[in-house]
Amino acid sequence: MSGDTQNNCFNNEFICVPETDLPRIVVVGGGFAGLALIKRLKNKPVQLVLIDKGNHNQFLPLLYQVATSGIEPDSIVFPFRKIFRNYKNILFRMAEVKSVNVNLKQLVTDIGSIDYDYLVIATGSMTNFFGNKNIEMKGLGLKSVADALDIRSHLLQNLEKAVISCDEKEKEKRGSVVIVGGGPAGVEMAGALAEFKRYVLPEDYPELKNTSMKVYIVEASGKLLGEMPEKLSARTLGYLTNMGVEVILGTVVEDYNGDEVKLNNSVTINASALIWTAGIKGSLFLGIENKVINKQKRIIVDRRNRIAGFEDVFAIGDVAIMKTREYPNGHPMVAQVAIQQGRNLADNLLAITNSKTCNDFVYKDKGSLATIGKKKAVASIYKLKFSGFFAWILWSFIHLMSIIGVRNRLLIGLNWILSYLSYDKGDRVIIRKFNYFD
Ligand SMILES: Cc1cc2nc3c(=O)[nH]c(=O)nc-3n(C[C@H](O)[C@H](O)[C@H](O)COP(=O)(O)OP(=O)(O)OC[C@H]3O[C@@H](n4cnc5c(N)ncnc54)[C@H](O)[C@@H]3O)c2cc1C
């Protein structure tokens, strides 16, 4: 990349980045997709610039365990600068991208602008409340470690408030949680909360032992884990019901005021917490033409993750939607798709910069897993569909191996072993106030 202003550290308008003759690839977002691409391009003849609004990568599949006091937040995050210690070709800049000018090939961030030769948008997704302002204001999303800590604090604060109330109805409301969305995140959250209620609550809050606090899961479609085969959805329903979770299917949550959840069948549930896992949309910044953005705010890309009309702008992971014959509605928004797209695009970028041929993206579906609680999980792997203890062991092993960093793996492994032996949860502390509803 050659540009007059790009190495001027005293110019406020541009981010300070050394000049180079190598092609500059600017990657926005260091999640599963962005990081997979960067790892593949480690020490290759390109200048990589990662821009992320946070200074760390987050392992989102275990957020629910942070939210339910199962593991420490530190064990599912990893700082970018530590990951890149042995990289010779990457610069990290913590900044939020605000817009792109594709004609000038320039990104605008909250700390200045930067020029690129190739731009990779890997900004993931965010919670979609489908325009319901009340739910957005009073409900809790689960898309980051900060969200998980908000949920943890809110749930624990509610229990502290339940203890000091003399009104049985108030106690019940304070302890009740409604989870909206019966996908993997909702199901895993419901299972963890049911275990918390059954094993931790009587020990930590003996005064609340006889209060009828409830965990509800409300799903608009007729089944839980909609992407899974019928048999595994039914098994999940059985597990949750046996654990005391009230599963409400074929029902839509219409409104929430912080105390009452209104369902579309005129039923009202009293609950001081509503956790929304029912929808996501692409996390976008300005400057991308509307004609390449779908209704879910995802960027429409071709088989090589290119945005229509541009040779040098790409989108990967949750923010991208690629329609193929096998996936006419796009690939599932899961980590494996993001990782595989990141790797394929890395290979293609090297091919482009060496005037070689690029390859289309082909998704290799390795299957899906969800855990519902201790010794309870469901697995659909190739033609194998199974549930129970072995599915749970497999889920635990795959998740542990996917965590970045030996320290994090050890921390999580130790937490899981302790909680396997005792059903106890490790991290029941309120470290931030989260009571703006009251
Ligand atoms: C609670 C939960 C549970 C999940 N469980 C599973 C599971 O069990 N299995 C599975 O396969 N998938 C699971 N997923 C989905 C999986 O996490 C996503 O598919 C995956 O994270 C997508 O990767 P990504 O790189 O596209 O985005 P992300 O991993 O979300 O990364 C996006 C990055 O972009 C950064 N960013 C966003 N906007 C900007 C901006 N404007 N400027 C700068 N930086 C920006 C963010 O800080 C973030 O680091 C789960 C997701 C959630 C939320």
The ligand as a MOL file (V3000), in Angstrom:
LIG
                    3D

  0  0  0     0  0            999 V3000
M  V30 BEGIN CTAB
M  V30 COUNTS 53 58 0 0 0
M  V30 BEGIN ATOM
M  V30 1 C -25.0460 -16.8680 22.7570 0
M  V30 2 C -24.5140 -17.4690 21.4720 0
M  V30 3 C -24.2830 -18.8300 21.3950 0
M  V30 4 C -23.7700 -19.3910 20.2260 0
M  V30 5 N -23.5350 -20.7410 20.1920 0
M  V30 6 C -22.9840 -21.2770 19.0840 0
M  V30 7 C -22.6250 -22.6610 19.0600 0
M  V30 8 O -22.8200 -23.3830 20.0410 0
M  V30 9 N -22.0590 -23.1550 17.9140 0
M  V30 10 C -21.8280 -22.3570 16.8280 0
M  V30 11 O -21.2850 -22.8310 15.8390 0
M  V30 12 N -22.1630 -21.0580 16.8260 0
M  V30 13 C -22.7320 -20.5000 17.9260 0
M  V30 14 N -23.0520 -19.1740 17.9300 0
M  V30 15 C -22.9030 -18.3950 16.6910 0
M  V30 16 C -21.4580 -17.9880 16.4630 0
M  V30 17 O -20.9230 -17.4320 17.6370 0
M  V30 18 C -21.4210 -16.9950 15.3130 0
M  V30 19 O -21.8860 -17.6450 14.1560 0
M  V30 20 C -19.9940 -16.4920 15.0830 0
M  V30 21 O -19.5520 -15.7600 16.2050 0
M  V30 22 C -19.9070 -15.6280 13.8320 0
M  V30 23 O -18.5770 -15.2300 13.6870 0
M  V30 24 P -18.2130 -13.8250 13.0430 0
M  V30 25 O -16.7210 -13.7700 12.9610 0
M  V30 26 O -18.9930 -13.6140 11.8110 0
M  V30 27 O -18.7290 -12.7290 14.0890 0
M  V30 28 P -18.3080 -12.4910 15.6030 0
M  V30 29 O -17.7000 -13.6900 16.1840 0
M  V30 30 O -19.5420 -11.9420 16.2540 0
M  V30 31 O -17.2120 -11.3330 15.5220 0
M  V30 32 C -17.5080 -10.0310 15.0660 0
M  V30 33 C -16.4110 -9.0810 15.5180 0
M  V30 34 O -16.5840 -7.8410 14.8580 0
M  V30 35 C -16.3900 -6.7590 15.7620 0
M  V30 36 N -17.1590 -5.6070 15.2510 0
M  V30 37 C -18.4840 -5.5720 14.9640 0
M  V30 38 N -18.8230 -4.3760 14.4520 0
M  V30 39 C -17.6750 -3.6350 14.4050 0
M  V30 40 C -17.3780 -2.3030 13.9610 0
M  V30 41 N -18.3140 -1.5040 13.4330 0
M  V30 42 N -16.1160 -1.8770 14.0930 0
M  V30 43 C -15.1460 -2.6600 14.6180 0
M  V30 44 N -15.3770 -3.9330 15.0330 0
M  V30 45 C -16.6250 -4.4170 14.9120 0
M  V30 46 C -16.8830 -7.3060 17.0880 0
M  V30 47 O -16.2920 -6.6100 18.1760 0
M  V30 48 C -16.4430 -8.7780 17.0100 0
M  V30 49 O -15.1420 -8.9560 17.5530 0
M  V30 50 C -23.5320 -18.5680 19.0960 0
M  V30 51 C -23.7650 -17.1950 19.1690 0
M  V30 52 C -24.2480 -16.6520 20.3530 0
M  V30 53 C -24.4770 -15.1600 20.4290 0
M  V30 END ATOM
M  V30 BEGIN BOND
M  V30 1 1 1 2
M  V30 2 1 2 3
M  V30 3 2 2 52
M  V30 4 2 3 4
M  V30 5 1 4 5
M  V30 6 1 4 50
M  V30 7 2 5 6
M  V30 8 1 6 7
M  V30 9 1 6 13
M  V30 10 2 7 8
M  V30 11 1 7 9
M  V30 12 1 9 10
M  V30 13 2 10 11
M  V30 14 1 10 12
M  V30 15 2 12 13
M  V30 16 1 13 14
M  V30 17 1 14 15
M  V30 18 1 14 50
M  V30 19 1 15 16
M  V30 20 1 16 17
M  V30 21 1 16 18
M  V30 22 1 18 19
M  V30 23 1 18 20
M  V30 24 1 20 21
M  V30 25 1 20 22
M  V30 26 1 22 23
M  V30 27 1 23 24
M  V30 28 2 24 25
M  V30 29 1 24 26
M  V30 30 1 24 27
M  V30 31 1 27 28
M  V30 32 2 28 29
M  V30 33 1 28 30
M  V30 34 1 28 31
M  V30 35 1 31 32
M  V30 36 1 32 33
M  V30 37 1 33 34
M  V30 38 1 33 48
M  V30 39 1 34 35
M  V30 40 1 35 36
M  V30 41 1 35 46
M  V30 42 1 36 37
M  V30 43 1 36 45
M  V30 44 2 37 38
M  V30 45 1 38 39
M  V30 46 1 39 40
M  V30 47 2 39 45
M  V30 48 1 40 41
M  V30 49 2 40 42
M  V30 50 1 42 43
M  V30 51 2 43 44
M  V30 52 1 44 45
M  V30 53 1 46 47
M  V30 54 1 46 48
M  V30 55 1 48 49
M  V30 56 2 50 51
M  V30 57 1 51 52
M  V30 58 1 52 53
M  V30 END BOND
M  V30 END CTAB
M  END
